[in-house]
Amino acid sequence: MMGRALRRAAQARIVAPPNPWVGAVVATSSGVTYEGSTRRPGGPHAEIVALQRAGSAAQGSTMWVTLEPCNHQGRTGPCSEAIIAAGVRRVVVAVEDPDDRVGGSGVRRLQDAGVEVTVGVREAEGEALLEPYLHHRRTGRPYVVLKLAATSDATTAASDGSSQWITGPEARHDAHLLRAESGAIVVGAGTVRADNPLLTARTVTAPDGGDVVQPLRIVLGEPPADAAVQPCLSWTGDLTDLLDDVAERGIVQVMIEGGAHVAHAFHHQDLVDRYVLYLAPALMGGADGLPLFAGAGSATIDELWRGEFIGSRRVGADLRIDLAKPSAPA
């Protein structure tokens, strides 16, 4: 049941932000189940969708939900109160919500009303799915994803500067999904002048049939007034201040798209939470290709940045590799 709730949550990934993308399953005493996922901001949360589908059959049921039910009044009412009113007997939760407005209060409200609550079922999977949201709530900063694309010998462009297209259409579509999952995209003014990108998630279709909410486009430096990326936010200040500004806008994930100087700046300041590297089955075959990062690297082998591989998969003809900062010691 929690697996089904997790799959429902994943379906809400590009429509729910800045709210958490949550899935819920109501299992009735007769064995019939009703599922729901969080709708767009202002719409019902996953628990409410599942309860509405269950109707009176929710009486005496068990609800499986990927994130602790909220216990505060926002644009929608508290899910905890709706669960109690529906007569749900037991609630099984994957992850406790670190949001200051929740933070265990949803669980306590259910328990005070006599609802049996179990927390931590498939928690690791729930944490992984909700990682950007949880990071934003725990640190006050957006989750930063650095996307890179290169040949298999780690070059991003030929010596003459030409770079389109290193990866295939499937990898480019996958990168558009990353854009759709991000509330903002950051790119350097040099890349804007050289490539004139749109920086939109134009190949992605929202699961609810509506339009994909396009990310805020941020250019480091001054872009041309007629650039395709316009309208955009032009930023010339400190990168940590930029992340603070983005967090205040309620954006939970930021995607860094280029170029090599921008990638180096975020990496050098240890501001990247996840690296997504697309490798094409191609070789530049020499030392004159342009690298992933432009700037000084580690002076010695002992100073190498070392993280951990958290995923790899084929995307069309290309390979996607995900790296993250090393886990904190237990």
C-alpha positions in Angstrom: 0.0 0.0 0.0 2.8 2.4 0.8 4.4 1.6 -2.5 1.2 2.6 -4.3 1.2 5.8 -2.3 4.8 6.5 -3.3 3.9 6.0 -6.9 1.0 8.4 -6.6 3.4 10.9 -5.0 5.8 10.7 -7.9 3.0 11.5 -10.3 2.5 14.8 -8.5 6.1 15.8 -8.7 5.8 18.5 -11.3 2.3 19.9 -10.4 2.4 20.1 -6.6 5.4 22.4 -5.9 6.0 24.5 -3.9 3.8 22.2 -1.9 5.1 18.8 -1.1 4.2 16.1 -3.7 2.3 13.5 -1.7 0.4 10.3 -2.4 -2.2 8.6 -0.3 -4.2 5.3 -0.4 -7.3 4.6 1.6 -7.8 0.8 2.3 -11.3 0.1 3.4 -12.4 -2.8 5.7 -13.9 -4.5 2.7 -10.6 -4.5 0.8 -11.5 -1.8 -1.7 -8.8 0.9 -2.1 -9.0 4.6 -3.2 -5.9 6.6 -4.2 -5.0 10.2 -4.5 -2.2 12.6 -5.1 -1.6 16.3 -4.3 -3.1 18.7 -6.8 -1.8 22.0 -8.0 -1.3 24.7 -5.3 -4.7 25.7 -4.0 -6.2 22.3 -4.8 -6.8 19.4 -2.4 -3.9 17.5 -0.8 -3.5 13.8 -1.5 -5.4 12.7 1.7 -8.4 14.8 0.7 -8.5 13.4 -2.8 -8.4 9.8 -1.6 -11.0 10.5 1.1 -13.3 12.2 -1.4 -13.1 9.1 -3.7 -13.7 6.8 -0.8 -16.7 8.7 0.6 -18.5 6.9 3.4 -16.4 3.8 2.8 -13.5 5.6 4.6 -15.2 4.9 7.9 -13.0 2.4 9.8 -10.4 2.4 7.0 -6.6 2.6 7.0 -4.8 5.4 5.2 -1.3 5.1 3.9 0.3 8.5 3.1 3.8 9.4 2.1 4.1 12.6 4.3 2.6 13.4 7.7 -0.8 15.0 7.2 -0.9 18.8 7.7 -2.5 20.3 10.8 -2.8 23.9 9.8 -5.1 26.1 7.8 -3.5 27.3 4.5 -5.2 27.6 1.1 -6.9 24.3 2.1 -8.0 23.0 5.5 -6.1 20.7 7.8 -5.8 17.2 6.4 -5.7 15.8 10.0 -9.2 17.1 10.7 -10.6 15.7 7.5 -9.1 12.3 8.3 -10.7 12.4 11.8 -14.1 13.5 10.4 -14.0 10.7 7.8 -13.7 8.1 10.6 -10.4 6.7 9.5 -9.2 4.1 12.0 -5.5 4.0 11.3 -2.9 6.2 9.5 0.4 4.9 8.2 3.0 7.6 7.4 6.3 7.3 5.6 8.0 10.6 6.6 7.3 13.1 9.3 7.0 16.7 7.9 9.8 19.0 9.1 7.7 22.1 8.2 7.5 24.4 11.2 3.7 24.4 10.9 3.5 20.6 11.1 6.6 19.0 12.7 4.7 16.1 14.4 1.5 18.1 15.2 -0.4 16.3 12.6 0.4 12.9 14.1 -0.4 14.2 17.6 -3.7 15.6 16.5 -4.7 12.2 15.0 -3.6 10.3 18.1 -5.5 12.7 20.4 -8.6 11.9 18.4 -8.0 8.1 18.9 -6.6 7.4 15.5 -3.8 4.8 15.5 -0.7 6.2 13.8 2.4 4.4 12.6 5.3 6.5 11.3 8.4 5.5 9.3 7.1 2.8 6.9 9.4 2.9 3.8 10.8 6.1 5.2 14.0 6.0 3.1 12.1 5.8 -0.1 9.8 8.7 1.0 12.8 10.8 2.0 14.4 10.2 -1.4 11.3 11.1 -3.2 10.7 14.3 -1.2 14.4 15.3 -0.8 14.2 18.8 -2.4 11.1 19.7 -0.2 12.7 18.3 2.9 16.0 20.0 2.3 14.2 23.3 1.8 12.2 23.0 5.1 15.3 21.8 7.1 17.9 24.3 5.8 15.9 27.3 4.5 17.7 26.9 1.2 16.5 25.5 -2.1 17.8 22.1 -3.2 20.4 22.8 -5.9 20.8 20.4 -8.9 23.7 21.0 -11.3 23.0 19.5 -14.7 26.0 18.7 -16.9 26.2 17.0 -20.3 29.5 15.7 -21.8 31.2 13.3 -24.0 32.5 10.1 -22.4 35.9 11.7 -22.1 34.3 14.6 -20.1 34.3 17.4 -22.7 31.4 19.8 -23.2 32.4 21.5 -26.4 34.9 21.3 -29.2 37.9 23.7 -29.3 35.9 26.0 -31.6 33.2 26.3 -29.0 30.6 24.2 -30.8 28.5 22.0 -28.5 25.0 21.2 -29.9 24.0 18.5 -29.6 26.3 16.2 -27.5 23.5 14.1 -26.1 20.5 12.6 -27.9 16.8 13.6 -27.8 15.9 11.3 -25.0 18.5 12.8 -22.7 17.4 16.3 -23.6 13.8 15.4 -22.8 14.9 14.0 -19.5 16.7 17.3 -18.8 13.4 19.1 -19.6 11.8 16.9 -16.9 14.4 18.3 -14.5 13.5 21.8 -15.5 9.8 21.0 -14.9 10.6 19.8 -11.4 12.6 22.9 -10.6 11.1 26.3 -9.6 14.1 28.2 -11.1 16.9 27.7 -13.6 20.2 29.5 -13.4 22.5 30.1 -16.4 25.4 32.5 -17.1 25.1 35.5 -19.4 27.8 34.0 -21.6 25.7 31.0 -22.3 22.7 33.2 -23.1 24.8 35.2 -25.6 26.4 32.1 -27.2 23.3 29.8 -27.4 20.3 32.1 -26.8 18.4 29.3 -24.9 14.7 29.4 -24.0 15.3 27.4 -20.7 11.7 26.1 -20.8 10.3 22.6 -20.1 8.6 22.6 -23.5 8.7 18.9 -24.1 7.0 17.9 -20.9 3.3 17.2 -20.4 1.8 17.6 -17.0 0.1 14.4 -15.7 -3.2 16.3 -15.0 -3.4 17.5 -18.6 -2.8 21.1 -17.7 0.2 23.3 -18.7 3.5 22.8 -17.1 4.4 25.7 -14.8 7.6 27.2 -16.3 10.5 27.9 -14.0 11.8 31.3 -13.1 14.8 32.0 -15.4 17.8 33.5 -13.7 20.8 34.9 -15.6 24.1 35.6 -13.8 25.1 38.8 -15.4 23.3 41.1 -17.9 21.5 39.2 -20.7 20.7 41.0 -24.0 17.3 42.7 -23.9 16.1 40.7 -26.9 17.4 37.3 -25.5 15.0 34.4 -25.8 15.3 33.9 -22.0 13.6 37.2 -21.4 11.7 38.0 -19.2 14.2 36.8 -16.6 15.8 37.7 -13.3 19.3 39.2 -13.8 21.6 38.6 -10.8 25.0 40.1 -10.2 25.4 39.5 -6.5 26.6 36.7 -4.2 25.4 33.2 -5.0 24.4 32.4 -1.5 22.3 35.5 -1.4 20.7 34.3 -4.7 19.8 31.0 -3.1 18.3 32.9 -0.1 16.3 35.1 -2.4 15.0 32.1 -4.3 14.1 30.3 -1.0 12.1 33.4 0.1 10.1 33.0 -3.1 9.0 29.6 -1.9 11.1 27.7 -4.6 12.2 24.3 -3.3 14.5 23.3 -6.2 16.9 25.2 -8.4 18.6 23.8 -11.5 22.0 25.1 -12.6 22.4 24.7 -16.4 25.6 26.4 -17.4 28.1 27.0 -18.5 31.4 25.8 -17.2 32.2 29.0 -15.2 28.8 28.9 -13.5 29.2 25.2 -12.8 32.6 25.8 -11.3 31.3 28.7 -9.1 28.5 26.7 -7.6 30.7 23.6 -7.1 33.7 25.6 -5.7 31.4 27.2 -3.1 29.9 23.8 -2.1 26.4 24.9 -3.0 25.4 21.9 -5.1 23.3 19.1 -3.5 23.0 16.8 -6.6 25.0 16.5 -9.8 23.2 15.1 -12.8 25.7 14.1 -15.5 24.6 13.0 -19.0 27.4 11.1 -20.8 27.1 10.6 -24.5 28.8 7.6 -26.2 31.1 9.9 -28.0 34.8 10.9 -27.5 36.4 14.2 -28.3 39.7 12.3 -28.5 42.1 15.0 -27.5 43.2 17.5 -24.9 41.7 20.6 -26.6 38.0 20.0 -25.8 36.4 22.3 -23.3 35.9 20.8 -19.7 32.9 20.5 -17.5 34.3 23.1 -15.1 36.2 26.3 -16.0 38.5 27.3 -13.1 41.0 25.9 -10.7 40.4 22.4 -9.5 41.8 20.4 -6.6 45.5 21.0 -6.1 46.2 17.5 -4.9 44.5 14.1 -5.1 43.8 14.4 -1.4 41.6 17.4 -2.0 39.3 15.8 -4.5 35.6 16.4 -3.9 34.2 12.9 -3.1 30.5 12.2 -3.0 28.4 9.1 -3.7 26.7 7.7 -6.7 22.9 7.6 -6.0 21.7 6.5 -9.4 22.6 5.6 -13.0 20.5 4.6 -16.0 20.4 4.6 -19.7 18.5 7.4 -21.3 18.2 6.6 -25.0 21.8 6.2 -26.2 23.2 8.2 -23.3 24.0 7.4 -19.7 22.6 9.5 -16.8 24.7 9.4 -13.6 23.5 11.1 -10.3 25.9 12.1 -7.6 25.3 13.7 -4.3 27.2 15.0 -1.3 28.3 12.2 1.0 25.8 11.2 3.6 26.4 12.6 7.1 27.8 10.0 9.6 25.2 8.2 11.5 
